[in-house]
Amino acid sequence: IAQAFVNSKIQPGKVVVFIKPTCPFYRKTQDLLSQLPFKEGLLEFVNITATSYTNEIQDYLQLLTGARTVPQVFISKECIGGCTDLVSMHERGELLTRLEQTGALK
């Protein structure tokens, strides 16, 4: 179930962030991404604690990414990592370029 759930969320051209809403790193990730002009429906925050299989989702994320922690940010089916990775990518000027390449921005 967890594998199908995660795989159904990760799609080409879309940015998906798996989160736990109580995590301070989620808030920082949300603050950064919410400043960007995403096309409608191409940015999704998935609250894994709203499911009955949070641990299984984290186990599957670990298989996919090597990390069990959230947030985990996927851009067009590729995991770029967590909050620190996202911020670093943004500071290097690579985030906007990557998002423009995927067609996620207005």
Residue frames as qw, qx, qy, qz and C-alpha x, y, z in Angstrom:
[[0.000, 0.886, 0.463, 0.000, 0.00, 0.00, 0.00],
 [0.306, -0.799, 0.087, 0.510, 2.75, 2.48, 0.95],
 [0.414, -0.156, 0.586, 0.679, 4.68, 1.84, -2.26],
 [0.203, 0.578, 0.676, 0.410, 1.58, 2.38, -4.43],
 [0.148, -0.914, -0.322, 0.200, 0.67, 5.51, -2.44],
 [0.349, -0.654, 0.267, 0.616, 4.13, 7.09, -2.83],
 [0.368, 0.021, 0.679, 0.635, 4.45, 6.10, -6.49],
 [0.165, 0.726, 0.636, 0.204, 1.02, 7.56, -7.27],
 [0.164, -0.920, -0.142, 0.326, 2.16, 10.95, -5.93],
 [0.350, -0.538, 0.454, 0.619, 5.52, 11.16, -7.71],
 [0.639, 0.625, 0.444, 0.059, 4.82, 12.28, -11.27],
 [0.525, 0.175, 0.258, 0.792, 6.74, 13.91, -14.13],
 [0.060, 0.553, 0.235, 0.797, 6.56, 17.71, -14.11],
 [0.547, -0.733, -0.244, -0.324, 5.34, 17.82, -10.52],
 [0.168, 0.438, -0.638, 0.611, 6.98, 18.74, -7.22],
 [0.766, -0.465, -0.376, -0.237, 5.92, 16.53, -4.33],
 [0.060, 0.501, -0.633, 0.588, 7.04, 16.93, -0.73],
 [0.700, -0.366, -0.613, -0.031, 6.36, 14.15, 1.76],
 [0.012, -0.522, 0.355, -0.775, 5.96, 15.79, 5.18],
 [0.408, -0.514, -0.698, 0.287, 4.98, 15.58, 8.80],
 [0.001, -0.838, -0.232, -0.493, 3.27, 18.90, 9.61],
 [0.580, -0.809, -0.041, 0.082, 4.83, 19.21, 13.07],
 [0.793, -0.065, 0.109, 0.596, 8.39, 19.17, 11.67],
 [0.094, -0.838, 0.035, 0.537, 10.21, 22.53, 11.65],
 [0.282, -0.259, 0.655, 0.652, 12.03, 21.49, 8.46],
 [0.250, 0.559, 0.755, 0.236, 8.65, 21.09, 6.76],
 [0.012, 0.906, 0.292, -0.304, 7.79, 24.69, 7.61],
 [0.214, -0.645, 0.392, 0.620, 11.08, 25.94, 6.15],
 [0.299, 0.082, 0.813, 0.493, 10.54, 23.84, 3.02],
 [0.167, 0.730, 0.661, 0.039, 6.98, 25.12, 2.66],
 [0.083, -0.861, -0.059, 0.498, 8.09, 28.73, 3.17],
 [0.230, -0.423, 0.579, 0.658, 10.67, 28.45, 0.39],
 [0.209, 0.226, 0.846, 0.436, 8.49, 26.64, -2.13],
 [0.110, 0.764, 0.617, -0.154, 5.39, 28.76, -1.47],
 [0.071, -0.733, 0.100, 0.669, 7.31, 31.85, -2.64],
 [0.168, -0.197, 0.727, 0.636, 7.69, 30.37, -6.12],
 [0.548, 0.311, -0.030, -0.776, 5.10, 30.76, -8.92],
 [0.270, -0.008, 0.956, 0.115, 4.00, 27.15, -9.40],
 [0.436, -0.098, -0.544, -0.710, 1.36, 26.27, -11.94],
 [0.689, -0.241, 0.271, -0.628, -1.81, 25.08, -10.25],
 [0.975, -0.032, 0.059, -0.214, -1.65, 21.46, -9.14],
 [0.765, 0.461, -0.374, 0.250, 2.10, 21.04, -9.70],
 [0.110, 0.420, -0.667, 0.605, 3.18, 21.49, -6.07],
 [0.770, -0.413, -0.346, -0.341, 1.84, 19.04, -3.51],
 [0.105, -0.460, 0.725, -0.502, 2.62, 18.57, 0.15],
 [0.754, -0.167, -0.583, -0.253, 1.70, 15.04, 1.24],
 [0.412, -0.547, 0.499, -0.531, 1.09, 14.67, 4.97],
 [0.525, 0.133, -0.839, -0.049, 2.15, 11.10, 5.68],
 [0.044, 0.011, 0.787, -0.615, 0.73, 11.26, 9.23],
 [0.586, 0.143, 0.077, -0.794, -2.77, 11.58, 7.72],
 [0.724, 0.152, -0.607, -0.292, -2.50, 7.93, 6.66],
 [0.849, -0.445, 0.185, -0.217, -2.64, 4.79, 8.78],
 [0.945, 0.066, 0.070, 0.312, 0.68, 3.59, 7.35],
 [0.006, -0.971, 0.240, -0.003, 3.14, 6.39, 8.16],
 [0.552, -0.553, 0.599, 0.174, 5.94, 3.99, 9.12],
 [0.755, 0.255, 0.556, 0.235, 5.52, 1.96, 5.94],
 [0.410, 0.899, 0.093, 0.124, 5.71, 5.14, 3.86],
 [0.194, -0.882, 0.427, 0.043, 8.91, 6.14, 5.64],
 [0.721, -0.221, 0.627, 0.195, 10.32, 2.65, 5.07],
 [0.687, 0.544, 0.416, 0.241, 9.58, 2.91, 1.36],
 [0.166, 0.978, -0.111, 0.059, 11.04, 6.43, 1.17],
 [0.479, -0.670, 0.546, 0.157, 14.19, 5.00, 2.72],
 [0.757, 0.141, 0.582, 0.260, 14.34, 2.37, -0.01],
 [0.499, 0.795, 0.272, 0.213, 13.91, 5.06, -2.67],
 [0.127, 0.939, -0.119, 0.295, 16.13, 7.78, -1.25],
 [0.621, 0.182, -0.542, 0.537, 18.37, 6.28, 1.41],
 [0.026, -0.162, 0.448, -0.879, 16.71, 8.50, 4.04],
 [0.205, -0.483, -0.850, 0.038, 13.74, 7.70, 6.24],
 [0.103, -0.462, -0.352, 0.807, 13.31, 11.30, 7.36],
 [0.209, 0.731, 0.520, 0.389, 10.84, 13.81, 5.99],
 [0.649, 0.634, 0.095, -0.410, 10.47, 16.19, 4.33],
 [0.537, -0.077, 0.669, 0.508, 11.63, 14.47, 1.16],
 [0.354, 0.689, -0.022, -0.632, 11.36, 16.61, -1.96],
 [0.596, 0.178, 0.695, 0.360, 10.77, 15.07, -5.38],
 [0.282, 0.641, -0.162, -0.695, 11.05, 17.10, -8.56],
 [0.692, 0.449, -0.376, -0.422, 9.71, 15.26, -11.59],
 [0.978, -0.048, -0.188, -0.077, 10.13, 11.79, -10.05],
 [0.658, 0.297, -0.447, 0.528, 13.68, 12.49, -8.80],
 [0.580, -0.753, -0.255, 0.177, 14.37, 12.94, -5.11],
 [0.343, 0.731, -0.239, 0.539, 16.54, 15.99, -4.48],
 [0.408, 0.036, -0.672, 0.617, 16.65, 15.29, -0.73],
 [0.292, -0.673, -0.618, 0.283, 15.31, 17.12, 2.28],
 [0.057, -0.973, -0.202, 0.098, 15.03, 20.70, 3.46],
 [0.424, -0.684, 0.335, 0.490, 18.79, 21.33, 3.68],
 [0.498, 0.079, 0.661, 0.556, 19.29, 20.00, 0.15],
 [0.226, 0.792, 0.525, 0.215, 16.44, 22.16, -1.16],
 [0.188, -0.950, -0.015, 0.249, 17.83, 25.31, 0.49],
 [0.491, -0.449, 0.497, 0.557, 21.33, 24.58, -0.84],
 [0.448, 0.372, 0.667, 0.465, 19.98, 24.03, -4.33],
 [0.081, 0.926, 0.362, 0.064, 18.10, 27.34, -4.11],
 [0.333, -0.848, 0.168, 0.377, 21.15, 29.23, -2.81],
 [0.489, -0.219, 0.610, 0.584, 23.26, 27.88, -5.71],
 [0.359, 0.463, -0.190, -0.788, 20.62, 29.15, -8.14],
 [0.068, 0.102, -0.934, -0.334, 19.81, 25.64, -9.36],
 [0.265, 0.356, 0.810, -0.384, 16.29, 25.29, -7.99],
 [0.428, 0.628, 0.126, -0.637, 14.57, 27.77, -10.29],
 [0.265, 0.471, -0.691, -0.481, 16.40, 26.40, -13.31],
 [0.042, 0.008, 0.999, -0.013, 15.36, 22.87, -12.42],
 [0.323, 0.487, 0.655, -0.479, 11.73, 23.86, -11.86],
 [0.393, 0.622, -0.178, -0.653, 11.64, 25.78, -15.15],
 [0.155, 0.318, -0.870, -0.344, 13.01, 22.72, -16.96],
 [0.122, 0.218, 0.957, -0.148, 10.20, 20.56, -15.55],
 [0.172, -0.394, -0.522, -0.737, 7.55, 23.08, -16.57],
 [0.348, -0.514, -0.728, 0.289, 6.25, 23.42, -13.01],
 [0.154, -0.459, -0.230, 0.844, 6.46, 27.21, -12.88],
 [0.367, 0.817, 0.402, -0.190, 4.16, 29.82, -14.44]]
